């Protein structure tokens, strides 16, 4: 029997496909099962177009058989089979696809679609097998043929006996090496795991002989090993069922089965699109944040299926970073798969699906915010930070998408409020959206800087997360209202008589404030009379874009560049402390130095900033007490 050569350009082409295209050896089983599914589909099409044939689904299945003793793994099907010519054409030419040719010949569209298109998947078998044998009998043929190959050296074809129509692929599994264990592909539990992972939703039964322990008949304690044929795959994916057939419990069960999380999802989104591109999707918004969510180990992405066959575990291109918490899957028969099912072209179809999914997620979150505020706040407590990162990242390009989903604590409401809710109740004369930053709501509410804004009756948004102010800087304004920190040197109020007199007093006490500024030796940009303080003696404000809270965040980063806010020490001239300052300036400069450092360190403590020399600070307090 003469050996024939592959109709490919070189031995290297097959070697490249075996060793480079597939990232994991286990996918060989996915490819061979998909080919078997195609073979059964072809009989289905025949039955639709030719009245001589009928299709009884019960007669069609795929069988996986492992023989540990002989180190063989057999994948058999009851599909259409191949003639000698088809074996030559489809298996003798690398990258020749019988499925693709069949697909081009038929125009039938009824929910079925041929999976395999490029004909390379079959050769994945050589990743795990020394010898690949294909025994096939074609529909309407009296003869069966055996195709056999040991790899790139070529193949043989001969006539054999086979009673039934269909194909058997027999893999002679490689021996283990120091680096690789091939025994796993003969283990029952491992084969079941691979089938469930990649081929759970193949539309035909995938059967295996499974060994289980059962009580012996008539015994209460003695067990025996029993081998029974079992269907491994689920076959009908939940996403292809009508929504009306499914309950919340069905979606939650699927969430748990897919191990998307240990929590109960807050929301499920079932999408079925049949337009320019066809796809189905089930998406979940989890309740709890994964433990590794903000670590480099966390991988975003949705499971990607093509016609029920898993292509990618995590397709990151389907989700923007700001929605990376979403779990779920997408299944489409219109995706362009290049050579192997693992290499996905960055094509228009994928981008269109991603765009539609992005819109749908936003729409569902907006609906939850409007109609189920309690649930939305649960979601926001877990993932609101990620939305804010989304606003800040990419130079604010996503702010229009996300700004209406943001929530902040309010000085007037014992709850979280949206920017829209804040602006809707602003007094007519209020020019800005005011905010204050700090570690907690309680701490912010006690900040001296909030006194004047609160006294005006204006609502203040409390920013308690380090990302808040950075995100707001990217938004800049909302509904034509700019954001303004209560620590800003200019709060944007119209000057009144009191403020005009403050300017005069600033000039009158210029020498005192200049002296205090020099005493602090560059720690502050200026010392001024405060227009915002009512009961507190001192506070810090800032000039410029960098706030004190932003300084804290930036300097806590690993690449600390020692960025500093331009701080201004503000003094309340209506407080008794100011009279002590004036008296010390006139009579005792040493005491004034002491008072200046104490007030500055007090202001730092109020802001939650570290004191440069705590020992000196405590000694200064002792000096006052003595």
Helices and strands as residue ranges (DSSP letters): H 11-16, I 17-21, H 27-49, G 57-59, E 61-67, E 72-77, H 84-86, I 87-91, H 92-92, H 98-105, G 121-127, E 129-137, E 144-151, E 154-160, E 166-173, G 183-186, H 188-199, E 205-215, E 223-231, G 238-240, G 243-245, H 248-257, E 267-274, E 278-285, E 302-306, E 309-315, G 316-318, G 321-323, E 327-331, H 348-371, H 373-392, G 394-396, H 399-402, G 403-405, E 408-410, E 416-417, H 419-424, E 433-437, H 441-445, G 448-450, H 451-455, E 460-463, H 468-475, E 477-478, E 481-485, H 497-508, H 510-519, E 526-529, E 538-543, H 548-555, E 566-571, H 576-587, H 589-607, H 614-625
